[in-house]
Amino acid sequence: MSHRNLPNNDARPHEYLRLLAQYDLRLRGFVFTLVPNWADAEDIVQEVKLRLWEQFDDYDPTKDFWAWTCAIARYQVLTHREKQSRRRQVISLETLNLIADDFVAISEAIEGRQQALADCFAKLPEPKRTLLMSYYSGKETMRELAARLGQTFYATRHTIVRTRIALRKCVENALRQEDRP
């Protein structure tokens, strides 16, 4: 990477790293969905990260970073595909674009559900949040958790089930409100 590609503003590298960390798993999922070979996909992910950094001065922070990342990732996948086409044709360009579009749509929906779940979880009373976190940490069985809380197994299970139902309803309501114009 040449020195001319480095952002002049000291805050830019921090912003790049923050955004990259935020979207790293989605980027990996996106590329691994489009490229069946793990080693090739990992190389492409690294190439995308390098291109993002090299072009970060051109990134408009008022625009969607994920959309920009997807555009660069698609280009890198297509470049890889062209190199591979001499060896073998894996999937058609049309199929590749359909998969990419579907992945973007699904990942945005998942992100919305995750945010709604986080918001709803934060609204739970502290004892119920603690109970769910203890249960889902996997460190204790439900029987051990009930014993530690001084409750019966059935009372603990009932509280967990009711809390999960309340969370699901809260998430569904939040998503319905999001869909309203």
C-alpha positions as CSV (number, residue, x, y, z in Angstrom):
1,M,0.0,0.0,0.0
2,S,1.5,3.3,-1.0
3,H,1.8,6.2,1.5
4,R,-0.5,8.4,-0.6
5,N,-3.4,6.1,0.2
6,L,-3.2,6.8,3.9
7,P,-5.9,9.1,5.3
8,N,-4.5,12.4,6.5
9,N,-7.0,12.8,9.4
10,D,-5.9,10.8,12.5
11,A,-9.6,10.0,13.2
12,R,-10.0,8.2,9.8
13,P,-8.1,5.1,10.8
14,H,-10.1,4.7,13.9
15,E,-13.4,5.2,12.0
16,Y,-12.2,2.6,9.4
17,L,-11.4,0.1,12.1
18,R,-14.7,0.8,13.9
19,L,-16.7,0.2,10.8
20,L,-14.7,-2.8,9.8
21,A,-15.2,-4.4,13.2
22,Q,-19.0,-3.6,13.0
23,Y,-19.3,-5.3,9.6
24,D,-16.6,-8.0,9.7
25,L,-18.9,-11.0,10.2
26,R,-21.3,-9.8,7.6
27,L,-18.5,-9.3,5.1
28,R,-17.2,-12.8,5.8
29,G,-20.6,-14.3,5.5
30,F,-21.2,-12.4,2.3
31,V,-18.0,-13.6,0.6
32,F,-18.2,-17.1,2.0
33,T,-21.7,-17.4,0.5
34,L,-20.5,-16.5,-2.9
35,V,-17.2,-18.4,-2.9
36,P,-17.4,-22.1,-2.0
37,N,-13.7,-22.6,-1.4
38,W,-12.8,-21.5,2.1
39,A,-9.2,-20.5,1.3
40,D,-10.2,-18.5,-1.7
41,A,-13.0,-16.8,0.3
42,E,-10.6,-15.9,3.1
43,D,-8.1,-14.4,0.5
44,I,-11.0,-12.3,-1.0
45,V,-12.0,-11.1,2.4
46,Q,-8.5,-9.9,3.1
47,E,-8.3,-8.3,-0.4
48,V,-11.7,-6.5,0.3
49,K,-10.3,-5.1,3.6
50,L,-7.2,-3.9,1.8
51,R,-9.3,-2.2,-0.9
52,L,-11.6,-0.6,1.7
53,W,-8.6,0.9,3.4
54,E,-7.0,2.1,0.2
55,Q,-10.2,3.7,-0.9
56,F,-11.3,5.0,2.5
57,D,-10.5,8.6,1.7
58,D,-13.1,8.3,-1.1
59,Y,-15.8,6.9,1.3
60,D,-18.6,9.4,2.0
61,P,-19.5,8.9,5.7
62,T,-23.0,10.1,5.0
63,K,-23.5,6.9,2.8
64,D,-24.1,3.3,3.9
65,F,-20.7,1.7,4.7
66,W,-22.2,-1.8,4.3
67,A,-23.5,-1.0,0.8
68,W,-20.1,0.4,-0.1
69,T,-18.4,-2.7,1.3
70,C,-20.7,-5.0,-0.7
71,A,-19.9,-3.2,-3.9
72,I,-16.2,-3.7,-3.3
73,A,-16.7,-7.3,-2.2
74,R,-18.7,-8.1,-5.3
75,Y,-16.0,-6.6,-7.5
76,Q,-13.4,-8.7,-5.7
77,V,-15.5,-11.9,-6.1
78,L,-16.0,-11.1,-9.8
79,T,-12.2,-10.6,-10.2
80,H,-11.6,-13.9,-8.5
81,R,-14.2,-15.6,-10.6
82,E,-12.6,-14.3,-13.8
83,K,-9.3,-15.7,-12.7
84,Q,-11.0,-19.1,-11.8
85,S,-13.0,-19.2,-15.1
86,R,-9.9,-20.4,-16.9
87,R,-9.8,-23.4,-14.6
88,R,-13.6,-24.1,-14.1
89,Q,-16.9,-22.4,-14.0
90,V,-18.5,-22.7,-10.6
91,I,-21.7,-20.7,-10.8
92,S,-23.1,-18.3,-13.4
93,L,-22.8,-14.5,-13.0
94,E,-26.6,-14.3,-12.8
95,T,-26.7,-16.8,-9.9
96,L,-23.9,-15.1,-8.2
97,N,-25.7,-11.7,-8.3
98,L,-29.0,-13.3,-7.1
99,I,-27.1,-14.9,-4.1
100,A,-25.4,-11.6,-3.3
101,D,-28.6,-9.7,-3.4
102,D,-30.4,-12.2,-1.2
103,F,-27.6,-12.2,1.3
104,V,-27.6,-8.4,1.6
105,A,-31.4,-8.4,2.1
106,I,-31.3,-11.3,4.7
107,S,-28.4,-9.8,6.6
108,E,-30.2,-6.4,6.9
109,A,-33.3,-8.2,8.2
110,I,-31.2,-10.1,10.7
111,E,-29.5,-7.0,11.8
112,G,-33.0,-5.4,12.4
113,R,-34.1,-8.4,14.4
114,Q,-30.9,-8.4,16.5
115,Q,-31.3,-4.7,17.3
116,A,-35.0,-5.2,18.2
117,L,-34.0,-8.1,20.5
118,A,-31.3,-6.0,22.1
119,D,-33.8,-3.2,22.7
120,C,-36.4,-5.6,24.1
121,F,-33.9,-7.4,26.3
122,A,-32.8,-4.1,27.8
123,K,-36.4,-3.4,28.7
124,L,-36.7,-6.6,30.8
125,P,-36.5,-6.2,34.6
126,E,-33.0,-6.9,35.8
127,P,-33.9,-10.2,37.5
128,K,-35.3,-11.6,34.3
129,R,-32.3,-10.4,32.3
130,T,-29.9,-12.0,34.8
131,L,-31.9,-15.3,34.7
132,L,-31.8,-15.5,30.9
133,M,-28.1,-14.6,30.8
134,S,-27.4,-17.3,33.4
135,Y,-29.4,-19.9,31.6
136,Y,-28.0,-19.2,28.1
137,S,-24.4,-18.9,29.3
138,G,-24.5,-22.7,29.4
139,K,-22.5,-22.7,32.7
140,E,-25.4,-24.2,34.6
141,T,-28.2,-26.6,33.8
142,M,-31.7,-25.5,34.5
143,R,-31.7,-27.7,37.6
144,E,-28.5,-26.1,38.9
145,L,-29.8,-22.6,38.2
146,A,-33.1,-23.4,40.0
147,A,-31.2,-24.7,43.0
148,R,-29.0,-21.7,43.1
149,L,-32.0,-19.4,43.0
150,G,-33.9,-21.4,45.6
151,Q,-36.7,-22.3,43.2
152,T,-38.1,-25.5,41.8
153,F,-37.0,-26.7,38.4
154,Y,-40.6,-26.1,37.1
155,A,-40.9,-22.6,38.5
156,T,-37.5,-21.6,36.9
157,R,-38.5,-23.2,33.6
158,H,-41.9,-21.5,33.6
159,T,-40.2,-18.1,34.3
160,I,-37.7,-18.6,31.4
161,V,-40.4,-19.7,29.0
162,R,-42.7,-16.8,29.9
163,T,-39.8,-14.3,29.6
164,R,-38.8,-15.7,26.2
165,I,-42.5,-15.4,25.0
166,A,-42.5,-11.8,26.2
167,L,-39.2,-11.1,24.4
168,R,-40.6,-12.7,21.2
169,K,-43.7,-10.5,21.3
170,C,-41.7,-7.4,22.0
171,V,-39.4,-8.1,19.0
172,E,-42.4,-8.9,16.7
173,N,-44.1,-5.6,17.8
174,A,-40.9,-3.6,17.2
175,L,-40.5,-5.1,13.8
176,R,-44.1,-4.4,12.9
177,Q,-43.7,-0.8,13.9
178,E,-40.5,-0.6,11.8
179,D,-42.5,-1.8,8.8
180,R,-45.1,0.9,9.2
181,P,-44.6,4.0,6.9
